[in-house]
């Protein structure tokens, strides 16, 4: 029978925290994260800040450029960059 690892280091906890924000973390990862957060003040703060950032971005109603617009900007930028470097 294999031993289940419950304690995780901070870098893994932060990764799971990020995955949780995007609903990509497994139940087992969430359990290990919550155990970690019980004893790690730094990761609790990271998790809190991460949630605040996600909520703020969601509330902001930012509109992203579509792919065509981005491609046009990229071509224009590359053209100007080429002109300047010559």
C-alpha angles and dihedrals in degrees: 000000000000123000116245113228109226102165114076131184122249095257091056091045090054091049091051089047089055092046090050091056089058093041091246099118121103122234091253091052090051091050092051090046093052091049089050092049090056092068105023115078093181093056091045088057091046090051092048092049090047092054091047092050092049092049092048093051092047092050094048095072092216114188116216125212117256121245094258092055092047091050091050091050091048092051091047091049093049090048093052092043090053091049092049095047093052 
